[in-house]
Structure formats: structure tokens, C-alpha cells
């Protein structure tokens, strides 16, 4: 059952849903068609490519230990790059904030060569939501652990498409591995942190601060006095800001990127242990029981309705919300004054 898909215009459009149990494959190497080609990365990860078609369009199924990537992008260099990129992204998800486990099964991604194919797959997967998706800009969505994307770079160097893939990959990982969902602002914030990467001499390096789009949007919002108040940011989700317009939605994503960075590395890593605790509680399915048993929830007049906002911050990160907010404000000022030299 889909739970309020989340959407992002321009660069990304994402969706969050309940955990999907994907049982087509068990651990280890999958079936062996006669026309399948194999390779091994320097890190020791196997990958394979085999023909695949979608509604008569020829494509490729790319398989790795942790991913099944169905693509109709007709770019051999790009397709051959996908195994290393996706496995490196997963390694980043699992180590960026401490050690997290491998996903229980391979994660399924559809990466189409054009928007028309993406629309057709959307109608197949989410017929009740497809019409609302079709009017949106560049992007994709993730539902029940399955991501559906398309090439948003128009056959140029696919940096934005790869950033989108890594963003959605976090949602896939969280939906298939965690027993409980994170609050929207934290889940989306972490996903934006996963967008930043660079490739040098064939090696992929992910970096949370290397995100020109989010940094630029944060500076614009700051300079134009268009920042979303923190309480509103925590209590809302992308649907709320989508209804207000594309600019507000992009500001929302820039601010949750800054907020997730603040929690992960701000004030000399003050909140990182708390973030690690939150992730492990969500992994084990104990996050919201702990939240409702917290002193912060006891102080709230309606804890069941306010579990993802201020109460969540006070329960897990800082019982003094005003102090937390002041620290975040200083962090945003610091980020907004920086220049990004690479992404």
C-alpha cells in the first residue's frame, strides 16, 4: 500500500512508501541466460549484463550483488558504469553515518531512456497516481523499494541522472532494509546528502558537501529571505511545498539537505551519535515506541500528531529545541556563505 508519495521537481521527484518484500531472488548469483555477459570490479563485485525489453524497446538488465537495474538508455559507456556506481552508492549509504547492514535482497531499479517510457511504467505501477506524476518536471519516484527513473541529462554526461539515481537509491535502501520509516524531513535530507559525488580516474567518491544545486538554492533562499521556518520544515513534507510551487519545493529540499548535514557534522559532530541511534532504531522497528515513551512526548499535548517535528528533535537530538534551532541557523549562515568549487 502506497503511503503519500513524495515528489520533487526539476532535478528530482521522489516517492516514499512502505517496505516492499521482493522475493524473486535469494542471496548469491542469479539465473544464467545464455546471452549474459559477466565482469568483475577491482573491489571484487561481480556484475552481469543481458538483453531486456520494455514494450518493444530494447534495453539491458544490469545485475550486481545488490541491485537489479533495468535500463533502456542506449549508451554503452553509461550502462557499463552503472554496476560500479550503484555498488559504491550502497557502500556510502551503509558507512556514511556508521555501520548499517546490507539490504536483505537485491533492489530493483528501472532507468528509462526517455520520459515516455517512464510514464508508461508509472501507469503500470501506480495507475491511481500516474496522472499527477505526468504533469511534473524531470525526475522519478520510489515506491515499495522499487525506483522508476529516466535519463534527465538528454544523453549528455549523465551527472544529474546519476545524482537522481543515488538519491532514489537511499530511499530504496531504507524502504527495503529499515523496519520503520524515518520522518520525511530526515529521510529526504539524507537522500539529498547522497546526491554528491565526483569521479576521478575512474574512481567514484561520494561527499555530502559536494552538491552545487542544493547549495545554490540555499544561498538564493537565504539572500531573498525565503527560508522556511524550522518548525514548518519539520512538520511538513514535500507535498505541502509542492502545492505552494516549484520554488518552495526546491527550497524545502535545500533546507533538509542543510539540516541533515547539520545533524551529521555540525557543531563538531555533536548530533552524529544521536543520528546513528535513530537509524538503528528505525532499522530494528523500535523508533516510534522510543519516541512515544520519551520525555519530549510526555510534554507534548498531542504527541501522536507531532512525532516527526519538534518532539522528534527534542526526543533524540536536543531537549532544548531553541538551542538546536539556533545552532542550525548558524550552520545555514555558514553554508550559505561558502562557494562550491566542485560537486
For each residue, the residues with C-beta under 8 A, 3 or more apart:
1: 17 18
2: 5 15 17 18 126 129 143 144
3: 16 17 18 181
4: 16 237 239
5: 2 15 16 17 126 129 141 143
6: 14 15 16 184 188 237 238 239
7: 13 14 15 133 136 139 141 238 239 242 249
8: 11 12 13 14 139 238 249 250 253
9: 13 136 137 138 139 242 246 249 250
10: 137 138 139 246 250
11: 8 138 139 152 160 163 164 213
12: 8 138 139 140 163 164 167 168 195 253
13: 7 8 9 133 136 137 138 139 140 141
14: 6 7 8 139 140 141 142 167 168 171 188 191 238
15: 2 5 6 7 141 142 143 171
16: 3 4 5 6 142 171 175 181 184 187
17: 1 2 3 5 20 142 143 144 145 175
18: 1 2 3 144 175 181
19: 144 145 175 176 178 179
20: 17 143 144 145 146 175 176
21:
22: 25 105 106 107 108 145 146 176
23: 105
24:
25: 22 30 68 105 106
26: 105
27: 105
28:
29: 32 46
30: 25 63 106
31:
32: 29 36
33: 36 50
34:
35: 50 51
36: 32 33 48 49 50
37: 48 49 50
38: 46 47 48
39: 46 47 48 83
40: 44 45 46 47
41: 44 45 46 47 83 84 87
42:
43: 84 87
44: 40 41
45: 40 41 64 65 83 84 87
46: 29 38 39 40 41 64 65
47: 38 39 40 41 62 63 64 83
48: 36 37 38 39 62 63
49: 36 37 60 61 62 63 79 80
50: 33 35 36 37 60 61 63
51: 35 58 59 60 61
52: 58 59 60 61 70
53: 56 57 58 59
54: 57 59 70 72 110 112 117 120 121
55: 117 120
56: 53
57: 53 54 72 113 117
58: 51 52 53 72
59: 51 52 53 54 70 71 72 73 113
60: 49 50 51 52 70 71 72 79
61: 49 50 51 52 68 69 70
62: 47 48 49 67 68 69 70 71 79 82 83
63: 30 47 48 49 50 67 68 69 106
64: 45 46 47 67 69 83 86 87 106
65: 45 46 87 106
66: 86 87 90 102 103 106 107
67: 62 63 64 83 86 87 90 106 107 108 109
68: 25 61 62 63 106 107 108 109
69: 61 62 63 64 82 86 109 111
70: 52 54 59 60 61 62 108 109 110 111
71: 59 60 62 79 82 110 111 112 113
72: 54 57 58 59 60 111 112 113 114 117
73: 59 78 79 111 112 113 151
74: 113
75: 78 79 155 158
76: 79 80
77: 80 81
78: 73 75 81 82 158
79: 49 60 62 71 73 75 76 82
80: 49 76 77 83
81: 77 78 84 85
82: 62 69 71 78 79 85 86 111
83: 39 41 45 47 62 64 67 80 86 87
84: 41 43 45 81 87 88 204
85: 81 82 88 89 162 165 166 204
86: 64 66 67 69 82 83 89 90 109 165 169
87: 41 43 45 64 65 66 67 83 84 90 91
88: 84 85 91 92 204 206
89: 85 86 92 93 165 166 169 194 197 206
90: 66 67 86 87 93 94 102 103 169 173
91: 87 88 94 95
92: 88 89 95 96 166 194 206
93: 89 90 96 100 169 170 173 194
94: 90 91 99 100 101 102
95: 91 92 98 99 100
96: 92 93 193 194 206 208 264
97: 100 264 272 275 276 279
98: 95 276 279
99: 94 95
100: 93 94 95 97 177 279 283
101: 94 177 283
102: 66 90 94 177
103: 66 90 106 107 172 173 176 177
104: 176 177
105: 22 23 25 26 27 176
106: 22 25 30 63 64 65 66 67 68 103
107: 22 66 67 68 103 145 146 147 169 172 173 176
108: 22 67 68 70 145 146 147 172
109: 67 68 69 70 86 146 147 148 149 165 168 169 172
110: 54 70 71 118 121 146 147 148 149
111: 69 70 71 72 73 82 149 150 151 161 165
112: 54 71 72 73 115 117 118 121 148 149 150 151
113: 57 59 71 72 73 74 117 150 151
114: 72 117 118 150 151
115: 112 118 119 150
116: 119 120
117: 54 55 57 72 112 113 114 120 121 150
118: 110 112 114 115 121 122 140 148 149 150
119: 115 116 122 123 130 133 134
120: 54 55 116 117 123 124
121: 54 110 112 117 118 124 125 148
122: 118 119 125 126 129 130 133 134 141 148
123: 119 120 126 127 130
124: 120 121 127
125: 121 122 143 146 148
126: 2 5 122 123 129 130 133 141 143
127: 123 124 130
128:
129: 2 5 122 126 132 133
130: 119 122 123 126 127 133 134
131: 134 135
132: 129 135 136
133: 7 13 119 122 126 129 130 136 141
134: 119 122 130 131
135: 131 132
136: 7 9 13 132 133 139
137: 9 10 13 246
138: 9 10 11 12 13 152 160
139: 7 8 9 10 11 12 13 14 136 149 152 164
140: 12 13 14 118 147 148 149 150 164 168
141: 5 7 13 14 15 122 126 133 147 148 168
142: 14 15 16 17 145 146 147 148 168 171 172 175
143: 2 5 15 17 20 125 126 146 148
144: 2 17 18 19 20 175
145: 17 19 20 22 107 108 142 172 175 176
146: 20 22 107 108 109 110 125 142 143 172
147: 107 108 109 110 140 141 142 165 168 169 171 172
148: 109 110 112 118 121 122 125 140 141 142 143
149: 109 110 111 112 118 139 140 152 161 164 165 168
150: 111 112 113 114 115 117 118 140
151: 73 111 112 113 114 154 155 158 161
152: 11 138 139 149 160 161 164
153: 156 157 158 159 160 161
154: 151
155: 75 151
156: 153
157: 153
158: 75 78 151 153 161 162
159: 153 162 163 343
160: 11 138 152 153 163 164
161: 111 149 151 152 153 158 164 165
162: 85 158 159 165 166 197
163: 11 12 159 160 166 167 195 196 197 211 213
164: 11 12 139 140 149 152 160 161 167 168 195
165: 85 86 89 109 111 147 149 161 162 168 169
166: 85 89 92 162 163 169 170 194 195 197 206
167: 12 14 163 164 170 171 191 192 194 195
168: 12 14 109 140 141 142 147 149 164 165 171 172 191
169: 86 89 90 93 107 109 147 165 166 172 173 194
170: 93 166 167 173 174 187 190 191 194
171: 14 15 16 142 147 167 168 174 175 187 191
172: 103 107 108 109 142 145 146 147 168 169 175 176
173: 90 93 103 107 169 170 176 177
174: 170 171 177 178 181 182 187 190 282
175: 16 17 18 19 20 142 144 145 171 172 178 181
176: 19 20 22 103 104 105 107 145 172 173
177: 100 101 102 103 104 173 174 283
178: 19 174 175 181 182 279 282 283
179: 19 282 283 284 285
180: 281 282 285 286 287 288
181: 3 16 18 174 175 178 187 282
182: 174 178 186 187 190 278 279 282 287
183: 186 187 234 307 308 309 312
184: 6 16 187 188 236 237 238 308
185: 188 189 233 234 236 237 256 259 308
186: 182 183 189 190 256 260 263 278
187: 16 170 171 174 181 182 183 184 190 191
188: 6 14 184 185 191 192 238 253 256
189: 185 186 192 193 256 257 259 260 261 263
190: 170 174 182 186 187 193 194 260
191: 14 167 168 170 171 187 188 194 195
192: 167 188 189 195 211 214 253 256 257 260
193: 96 189 190 196 208 211 257 260 261 264
194: 89 92 93 96 166 167 169 170 190 191 206
195: 12 163 164 166 167 191 192 211 213 214
196: 163 193 206 207 208 209 210 211 343
197: 89 162 163 166 204 205 206 207 210 343
198: 204 205 207 210 342 343
199: 202 203 204 205
200: 203 205
201:
202: 199
203: 199 200
204: 84 85 88 197 198 199
205: 197 198 199 200
206: 88 89 92 96 166 194 196 197
207: 196 197 198 210
208: 96 193 196 211 261 264 265
209: 196 261
210: 196 197 198 207 340 342 343
211: 163 192 193 195 196 208 214 215 257 340 343
212: 215 216 340 343
213: 11 163 195 216 217
214: 192 195 211 217 218 253 254 257 258
215: 211 212 218 219 254 335 338 340
216: 212 213 219 220 340
217: 213 214 220 221 250 251 253 254
218: 214 215 221 222 254 255 257 258 332 335 336
219: 215 216 222 223 336
220: 216 217 223 224 226
221: 217 218 224 226 227 228 251 254 255
222: 218 219 225 227 332 333 336
223: 219 220 336
224: 220 221
225: 222
226: 220 221 247 248 251
227: 221 222 251 255 332
228: 221 232 233 236 241 248 251 252 255
229: 232 233
230: 233 234 259 325 328 329
231: 234 235 309 310
232: 228 229 235 236
233: 185 228 229 230 236 252 255 256 259
234: 183 185 230 231 308 309 310 312 313
235: 231 232 306 308 309 310
236: 184 185 228 232 233 240 241 252
237: 4 6 184 185 240 241
238: 6 7 8 14 184 188 241 242 249 252 253
239: 4 6 7 242 243
240: 236 237 243 244
241: 228 236 237 238 244 248 249 251 252
242: 7 9 238 239 245 248 249
243: 239 240
244: 240 241 248 249
245: 242 248 249
246: 9 10 137 249 250
247: 226 250 251
248: 226 228 241 242 244 245 251 252
249: 7 8 9 238 241 242 244 245 246 252 253
250: 8 9 10 217 246 247 253 254
251: 217 221 226 227 228 241 247 248 254 255
252: 228 233 236 238 241 248 249 255 256
253: 8 12 188 192 214 217 238 249 250 256 257
254: 214 215 217 218 221 250 251 257 258
255: 218 221 227 228 233 251 252 258 259 332
256: 185 186 188 189 192 233 252 253 259 260
257: 189 192 193 211 214 218 253 254 260 261
258: 214 218 254 255 261 262 328 331 332 335
259: 185 189 230 233 255 256 262 263 328
260: 186 189 190 192 193 256 257 263 264
261: 189 193 208 209 257 258 264 265 266 331 335
262: 258 259 265 266 267 271 327 328 331 332
263: 186 189 259 260 266 271 272 274 275 317
264: 96 97 193 208 260 261 269 271 272 275
265: 208 261 262 269 272
266: 261 262 263 269 270 271 327 328 331
267: 262 270 271 327 331
268:
269: 264 265 266 272
270: 266 267
271: 262 263 264 266 267 274 275 317 318
272: 97 263 264 265 269 275 276
273: 276 277
274: 263 271 277 278 316 317
275: 97 263 264 271 272 278 279 317
276: 97 98 272 273 279 280
277: 273 274 280 281 316
278: 182 186 274 275 281 282 287 316
279: 97 98 100 178 182 275 276 282 283
280: 276 277 283 284
281: 180 277 278 284 286 287 290
282: 174 178 179 180 181 182 278 279 285 287
283: 100 101 177 178 179 279 280
284: 179 280 281
285: 179 180 282
286: 180 281 289 290
287: 180 182 278 281 282 290 291
288: 180 291 292 307
289: 286 292 293
290: 281 286 287 293 294 315
291: 287 288 294 296 297 303 307 311 312 315 316
292: 288 289 297 303 304 307
293: 289 290 297
294: 290 291 297 298 311 314 315 316
295: 298 299 315 319
296: 291 299 300 303 311 312 314 315 319
297: 291 292 293 294 300 303 307 311 315
298: 294 295 303
299: 295 296 314
300: 296 297 303 306 311
301:
302: 305 306
303: 291 292 296 297 298 300 306 307 311
304: 292 307
305: 302
306: 235 300 302 303 309 310 311
307: 183 288 291 292 297 303 304 311 312
308: 183 184 185 234 235 312
309: 183 231 234 235 306 312 313
310: 231 234 235 306 313 314 321
311: 291 294 296 297 300 303 306 307 314 315
312: 183 234 291 296 307 308 309 315 316 317
313: 234 309 310 316 317 318 321 324
314: 294 296 299 310 311 317 318 319 320 321
315: 290 291 294 295 296 297 311 312 319
316: 274 277 278 291 294 312 313
317: 263 271 274 275 312 313 314 324
318: 271 313 314 321 323 324
319: 295 296 314 315
320: 314 323 324
321: 310 313 314 318 324 325
322: 325 326
323: 318 320 326 327
324: 313 317 318 320 321 327 328
325: 230 321 322 328 329
326: 322 323 329 330
327: 262 266 267 323 324 330 331
328: 230 258 259 262 266 324 325 331 332
329: 230 325 326 332 333
330: 326 327 333 334
331: 258 261 262 266 267 327 328 334 335
332: 218 222 227 255 258 262 328 329 335 336
333: 222 329 330 336 337
334: 330 331 337 338
335: 215 218 258 261 331 332 338
336: 218 219 222 223 332 333
337: 333 334
338: 215 334 335
339:
340: 210 211 212 215 216 343
341:
342: 198 210
343: 159 196 197 198 210 211 212 340
